Amino acid sequence: FSMADGAFQASIVNGCATARGVCASPTAGNIFVSNTSAGTVTILNPDGSEIVRVAAASGAHPGQLNNPFAVRVSPDGTRFAVADYGNHRAQVFSCDGEFVAVLGNGNGSGNGQCQNTPGVWFSPDGSEIFVSDYNGKRVHVFAAPQ
């Protein structure tokens, strides 16, 4: 897609039934879509016409998502983080869809605890992940797992 002039280019429908968050890989160009009701992240090819893979499943265990919101790919294009809103945490996966790590240690107000997480972002060098804590009224900073 080229948005140089801001003109409408296309609508993507594959894997977007309940799309909440979307981003693209800075290296491969794949499109990542968080699907809230399915509890998944769908990874599409660069033109959005084909599902490459679906990461995660709905649930509360590590590697499972409950109402995922924002999704962001690391600057080097090897990992992605997803704001796992309903589980009060964020999670990191490889761009192949393999579970890497949980960020946050439960629903609460202590250090590293979150109360609903709508946003997630990598630092420019990819060494840190920022997680917004909606009801906790703060932003957590975690070392990015490799």
C-alpha positions, 0 to 999 in steps of 0.5 A: 500500500502507498499512502503518499497522498492520503488517498484510500487504498484498500480495505482488509477483511481477512482476520479482522472480525473484531479488530482492535489494534493494528500495526505493520512489521518494519522489516517484513511488512506483515500486518498484525491485527489484534482481535478482541472477541477471538483473543488472537493476533492475526498476522497477514501478508503485506497486502493483507490478502492472506493470513500467514498465521494466527498467534495466541488463543483466548484464555488466561494462561501465558500465551493466551489473550483476553480482549487484546488491544494494541499490538506493536512490532519490535524495531528489529521485526523479530518480536511483537508485544500485545496489550492483554487488556482483560488479563491485566498484562502485556505479552511478547511473542516472536513474529512466528507466533511463538510465546516469549514472555508475560509482562506484568504480575497480576491485577493490582496497584503494586510495582509491575501490576496492571489494571487493564492494559490498552496500550503497548509500545517498544522503545526506539532501540527495542530494549524496553516495552512501555505498557499503559495501565488504564485503571492504575493511571500509569505507564509501566516500563519493562525490559524487553525479553529477547 
